[in-house]
Amino acid sequence: MHRAPYAHSGILLVTGTSTEVGKTVVTAALAAAALAAGRTVAVCKPAQTGIAPGEPGDLAEITRLSGVTRTLELARYPDPLAPDTAARRCGAPLLTLGETVGAIEELDADLILVEGAGGLLVRLGDFTLPDLALRLAAPVLVVAAAGLGTLNHTELTTRALHALDIPCAGLVIGSWPDTPDLAAECNRDDLPRVTRVGLVGAVPAGAGAWDRDRFTAAAPHWFR
């Protein structure tokens, strides 16, 4: 039996095997589960892209779903691109590793969740999520898709973490379908086999559209 990722105190980074695999909803679920376990929680999204100033971004969605109120966004860029590219296009300075580490270390909570952008090696500024993990000495949780293609994407991600000696806190399927097809059913067994990383959770498809009461009541049961 794997320890649920929210059971650990300290800092946990959340990445995905690609974009649109459910990182934000998984981060909200981790926050909700940790809050339900009596822990204080803070969530950082270093760089938000594709959202105009004043519009609700990923952190607003995490707050809506989980109820967490300690949140931090360091940079926002209007184009829906990788953060470093979006920053250059709008003439904004790149986030630096030093300022990002400093801001995260100033957060005060039992559990600090840091949600990346896109996949593992997407540049958040002058750095990637692995650079951040190494500086913070923090493990990385990998959010994976359920369907065809996920074995390759997930093994590439976990191998990259292993090559850098970064602990992987586990795999979470970001959107588990109501009626899984053959590929999804097989992948649920094969993901931990090919990556040698435990599958520690799965979030139901569509959970991001739920209201807070339903979401927070269910979230602790999605992890093991």
BABAKE-438815 format. One record per atom (N, C-alpha, C, CB): x, y, z; residue in three letters. Coordinates in steps of 0.2 Angstrom, whole numbers, plus 5000, padded with zeros to 4 digits. Glycine has a CB too. Layout:
N
XYZALA...
***
This chain:
224
500449945000MET500050005000MET500450065000MET499550005006MET500350114995HIS500750174995HIS500450225000HIS500750204988HIS500950265002ARG500650325006ARG500350375002ARG501250355011ARG499850405003ALA499550454999ALA499950514999ALA498850475002ALA500050544993PRO500550604992PRO500450654997PRO500550624985PRO499850674999TYR499650725003TYR499850715011TYR498950745003TYR500050645012ALA500250635019ALA500950655021ALA500250555020ALA501350675016HIS501950705017HIS501950775019HIS502450685011HIS502350795024SER502450865025SER502950895021SER502550885033SER502950965020GLY503450995016GLY503151025009GLY504050955015GLY503651015004ILE503451044998ILE503350984993ILE504051094995ILE502850984989LEU502750934983LEU502650974977LEU502150894985LEU503050954972LEU502950984965LEU502450944961LEU503650994962LEU502050974957VAL501550934953VAL501750944946VAL500850954955VAL501850894942THR501950904935THR501550854931THR502750894933THR501550864924GLY501150814920GLY501550784915GLY500550854917GLY501250734912THR501650704906THR501550744900THR501350634905THR501050794900SER500950844894SER500550894897SER500750804888SER500250934893THR499750984894THR499050954894THR499751044890THR498550984898GLU497950954898GLU497850884900GLU497650964891GLU498250864905VAL498150794908VAL497850804915VAL498850764909VAL497650864918GLY497350864924GLY497750884930GLY497050804926GLY498250924929LYS498750944934LYS498350994939LYS499350984932LYS497951034937THR497651084941THR497051054945THR497251144937THR496651004943VAL496150974947VAL496550924952VAL495750934942VAL497050894950VAL497450844954VAL497750894960VAL497950814951VAL497950944958THR498250994963THR497751014968THR498551054960THR497151034966ALA496551044970ALA496350984974ALA495951074966ALA496350924971ALA496150864975ALA496650854981ALA496150804971ALA497350864979LEU497850854985LEU497750904990LEU498550864982LEU497550964988ALA497451024993ALA496851004998ALA497351084990ALA496350984994ALA495750964998ALA495850905003ALA495150944993ALA496150855000ALA496350795005ALA496750815010ALA496650745000ALA497250855009ALA497750875015ALA497350925020ALA498350915012ALA496950965018LEU496451005022LEU496050965026LEU496051055018LEU495750915023ALA495350865027ALA495650825032ALA494950815022ALA496350815031ALA496750785036ALA497050825041ALA497350745032ALA496750885041GLY496950935046GLY497650975045GLY497050895053GLY497850975039ARG498551005037ARG498351075035ARG498950965033ARG498851125036THR498751185032THR499151175025THR499151245036THR498851215020VAL499051205014VAL499151275010VAL498551165010VAL499651275006ALA499751335002ALA499951304995ALA500351385004ALA499751344990VAL499851324983VAL500151384979VAL499151304980VAL500651364975CYS501051414971CYS500951384964CYS501751414973CYS500751434959LYS500851424952LYS501351474950LYS500151434949LYS501951454949PRO502451514947PRO502251554941PRO503151474946PRO502051514936ALA501951554930ALA501251534927ALA502451544924ALA500851584925GLN500151564922GLN500151594915GLN499551594927GLN499951554910THR499951584904THR499251574901THR500451544899THR499051614896GLY498451614892GLY497851644896GLY498251544891GLY498051684901ILE497551714905ILE497651794905ILE497451684912ILE497151834904ALA497351904905ALA497351934912ALA496751944901ALA497651984913PRO497652014920PRO496952024922PRO497952084920PRO496852004929GLY496152004932GLY495751944931GLY495852064930GLY495851904926GLU495451844925GLU495651794930GLU495551824917GLU495151744931PRO495351694936PRO495751644932PRO494651664939PRO496251624935GLY496751574932GLY496651504936GLY497451594932GLY497251464936ASP497251404939ASP497151404947ASP497851364937ASP497451454950LEU497451454957LEU496751474959LEU497851514959LEU496351514955ALA495651524957ALA495251464957ALA495351584952ALA495351424952GLU495051354951GLU495151314957GLU495251324944GLU495851314959ILE496051274965ILE495651294971ILE496751274966ILE495651354972THR495251384978THR494551364977THR495351464978THR494251374971ARG493551354971ARG493351284973ARG493251374964ARG493851244970LEU493651174972LEU493851144979LEU494051124967LEU494451174981SER494751144987SER494551184993SER495451134987SER494451254993GLY494451294998GLY495051325001GLY494051265004GLY495651304998VAL496251335000VAL496351404999VAL496851294997VAL496551445003THR496551515002THR497251545002THR496251545008THR497751505004ARG498451525003ARG498751514996ARG498951495009ARG498751554992THR498951544985THR499451594983THR498351544980THR499851584978LEU500351624976LEU500551614968LEU501051624980LEU500451674964GLU500651674957GLU501151724956GLU499951684953GLU501651704953LEU502251744952LEU502251784946LEU502851714953LEU501951754940ALA502051794934ALA501451764930ALA502651774930ALA501151814926ARG500551794921ARG500751824914ARG499951824924ARG500551784909TYR500751804902TYR500051794898TYR501351774899TYR499951834894PRO499251824890PRO499251774885PRO499051894887PRO499851754882ASP499751704876ASP499851634879ASP500351714872ASP499451594876PRO499351524879PRO499951484876PRO498751484877PRO500551494879LEU501151464877LEU501551444883LEU501551514872LEU502151414881ALA502651394887ALA502851464890ALA503251364884ALA502851464897PRO502951534900PRO503551574898PRO503151514907PRO504151534896ASP504751574894ASP504551614887ASP505351534893ASP504251574883THR504051604876THR503551654877THR503751544871THR503051644881ALA502551694882ALA502851754885ALA501951664887ALA503251754890ALA503651814893ALA503951854887ALA504151794898ALA504351814883ARG504751854878ARG504251884873ARG505151804874ARG503651854871ARG503251884867ARG502951954869ARG502651834865ARG502851954876CYS502452014878CYS503052064881CYS501951994884CYS503652044881GLY504152094883GLY504252094891GLY504052164881GLY504052044894ALA504052034901ALA504752004903ALA503451994904ALA504952014909PRO505551984911PRO505451904913PRO505952014917PRO505951864912LEU505851794913LEU505851784921LEU506351754910LEU505451744923LEU505551724930LEU506251694931LEU504951674932LEU506551704937THR507151674938THR507051614944THR507651724941THR507551574944LEU507551514948LEU507551544955LEU508051464947LEU508051594956GLY508151614963GLY507551644966GLY508751664963GLY507251694962GLU506651724965GLU506051674966GLU506351784960GLU505951624962THR505451574963THR505551534969THR505451534957THR506151514970VAL506351474976VAL506251514982VAL507151444976VAL506451574982GLY506351624988GLY505651634990GLY506651684987GLY505251644985ALA504551654986ALA504151594989ALA504151674979ALA504351534986ILE504051474989ILE504251454996ILE504251414984ILE504951474997GLU505151455004GLU504851505009GLU505951465004GLU504551565007GLU504251605012GLU503551585013GLU504251675009GLU503251545009LEU502551515011LEU502551475017LEU502351475005LEU502051485021ASP502051455028ASP501451405028ASP501951505034ASP501551345028ALA501051295028ALA501351225029ALA500651295021ALA500951175031ASP501151105032ASP501351075026ASP500651065036ASP500951095021LEU501051065014LEU501051125009LEU500551015012LEU501551125005ILE501651175000ILE501551144993ILE502251225000ILE501051154989LEU501051124982LEU501251174977LEU500251094981LEU501651154972VAL501851194967VAL501651164960VAL502651204968VAL501251194957GLU501051164950GLU501451194945GLU500251184949GLU501751154941GLY502051174935GLY501651194929GLY502551114933GLY501951194923ALA501551214917ALA501751164912ALA501751284915ALA501251134909GLY501351084904GLY501751024906GLY501751114898GLY502250994903GLY502550944905GLY503250954909GLY502750904899GLY503550904911LEU504150914915LEU504650964913LEU504450844916LEU504850964907LEU505451004905LEU505151074902LEU505850974900LEU504551094902VAL504351154900VAL504751214904VAL503551164901VAL504951264901ARG505351314904ARG504851364908ARG505851354900ARG504951374914LEU504451414918LEU504751484918LEU504351394925LEU505351494916GLY505751554916GLY506451544913GLY505751594923GLY506951554917ASP507651534916ASP507751464919ASP508151584918ASP507251424920PHE507251364923PHE506751314922PHE507351374931PHE506751254923THR506251204922THR506051174929THR506451144918THR505551134930LEU505251114936LEU505851064939LEU504651074935LEU506151024936PRO506750984939PRO507251034942PRO507050944934PRO507451094939ASP507851134942ASP507551164949ASP508051194938ASP506951174949LEU506551194955LEU506551144960LEU505851214954LEU506451084958ALA506451024963ALA507151014966ALA506250954959ALA507651014962LEU508351014965LEU508551064970LEU508851004959LEU508351124969ARG508451184973ARG508051174980ARG508351244970ARG507451154979LEU507051144985LEU507051074988LEU506351154983LEU507451034985ALA507550964988ALA506850934989ALA507950964995ALA506450944984ALA505750924985ALA505550864979ALA505250984983ALA505150824981PRO504950764977PRO504450794971PRO504550704980PRO504350754966VAL503850774961VAL503350724960VAL504250784954VAL502750744960LEU502150704958LEU501950704951LEU501550714962LEU501850654947VAL501750654940VAL501050634939VAL502250604936VAL500650684935VAL499950674933VAL500050644926VAL499550744933VAL499650594925ALA499650554918ALA498950554916ALA500050484919ALA498950544909ALA498350524906ALA498150454906ALA498350544898ALA497550434905ALA497350364906ALA497350324900ALA496550364908ALA497350354894GLY497250324888GLY497850304884GLY496850354883GLY497750284878LEU498350264873LEU498850314872LEU498050244866LEU499450294873GLY500050344873GLY500350364879GLY499850404869GLY499950354885THR500250374891THR500850334894THR499650364896THR500850274892LEU501450234894LEU502150264892LEU501450164892LEU502150284886ASN502750314883ASN502850384887ASN502750324876ASN502350424887HIS502450494890HIS502650484897HIS501750534889HIS502350444901THR502450434908THR503150404909THR501950394911THR503350354905GLU504050324907GLU504550374905GLU504150264902GLU504450414899LEU504950474898LEU505050514904LEU504750504891LEU504450534907THR504450584912THR504850554918THR503750604914THR504650494920THR504950464926THR505650454925THR504550404928THR505850434919ARG506550424918ARG506950484918ARG506650394911ARG506650544916ALA507050604917ALA507150624924ALA506650664913ALA506650614928LEU506650624935LEU507250574938LEU506050614939LEU507250514937HIS507650464939HIS508450484937HIS507550394937HIS508450504931ALA509150524929ALA509450584933ALA509150544921ALA509050624935LEU509250684939LEU509250674947LEU508750744937LEU509050614948ASP509050594956ASP508550634959ASP509750604959ASP507950644956ILE507350684959ILE506850634961ILE507050734954ILE506650624968PRO506150574970PRO505550594966PRO506150574977PRO505250534964CYS504550544961CYS504050514967CYS504450494955CYS503550564969ALA503150544974ALA502550494972ALA502850604977ALA502550484965GLY502050434963GLY501650464957GLY501450424968GLY501250424954LEU500850434948LEU500150444950LEU500950384942LEU499850494947VAL499050504948VAL498750504941VAL498950564952VAL498250474939ILE497850474933ILE497450534934ILE497450414931ILE497550584930GLY497150654930GLY496450654929GLY497550704927GLY496250604924SER495550604922SER495350534921SER495450644916SER495150494926TRP494950424925TRP494250424922TRP494950384931TRP494150394916PRO493450394913PRO492950354916PRO493550364906PRO492350374916ASP491750334919ASP491750264916ASP491050374917ASP491850264909THR491850194906THR492550184903THR491250194901THR493050164906PRO493650154903PRO493650104898PRO494150134909PRO494050124892ASP494150074887ASP494750024889ASP494350114880ASP494849974884LEU495349924885LEU496049954887LEU495449884879LEU496250014883ALA496850044884ALA496950064891ALA497050094879ALA496450104893ALA496450134900ALA496450074905ALA495850174901ALA496050024905GLU496149974910GLU496749944910GLU495549914908GLU497149924904CYS497749894904CYS498249944907CYS497949874897CYS498250014905ASN498750064907ASN498750064915ASN498550124904ASN498150054918ARG498150064925ARG498550014928ARG497350054928ARG498649954925ASP499049904928ASP499749914925ASP498849834926ASP499849934919ASP500549944916ASP500950004918ASP500449944909ASP500550054920LEU500950114922LEU501450104927LEU500450174924LEU501250074933PRO501750064938PRO502250014936PRO501450044945PRO502049964932ARG502549914930ARG503149944926ARG502149854926ARG502949984921VAL503450004916VAL503850064919VAL503150034910VAL503550104924THR503950154927THR504250144933THR503450214928THR504050084936ARG504250064943ARG504150124948ARG505050054943ARG503550154947VAL503350214952VAL502650194953VAL503350284948VAL502450204960GLY501750184962GLY501250224959GLY501750184969GLY500650194957LEU500050234955LEU499750244962LEU499650194950LEU499750314964VAL499450324970VAL498750364970VAL499950374974VAL498450364964GLY497850404964GLY497550404957GLY497850464967GLY496950414957ALA496550434950ALA495950474952ALA496350364947ALA495950524948VAL495350574949VAL494850564943VAL495650654948VAL494150554945PRO493650544940PRO493650604935PRO493050534944PRO493550574929ALA493450624924ALA492850674925ALA493250594917ALA492850734924GLY492350784925GLY492350814932GLY491750754924GLY492850794937ALA492750814944ALA492950884944ALA493250774948ALA493250914939GLY493350984939GLY492751034939GLY493851004934GLY492251004937ALA491551034936ALA491151034942ALA491251014930ALA491350994947TRP490950984953TRP490951044957TRP491150924957TRP490451054962ASP490451104967ASP490951084973ASP489751124970ASP491151134977ARG491651124982ARG491451064987ARG491751184986ARG490851064989ASP490651014994ASP490650944991ASP489851024996ASP490450934985ARG490550864982ARG491250854981ARG490150864976ARG491650894979PHE492350884977PHE492750874984PHE492650944974PHE492650914989THR493050904995THR492850844999THR493050965000THR492250824998ALA492050755001ALA492350694998ALA491250755001ALA492450704991ALA492650644988ALA493450644987ALA492350644981ALA493750694987ALA494450704986ALA494950654990ALA494750764987ALA494850644996PRO495250605000PRO495250534998PRO495050605008PRO494750514995HIS494650444993HIS494950424986HIS493850424992HIS495250474983TRP495550464976TRP496250444977TRP495450534972TRP496550454983PHE497250434984PHE497350374989PHE497650494987PHE497850344988ARG498050284993ARG498750284994ARG497750224989ARG
***
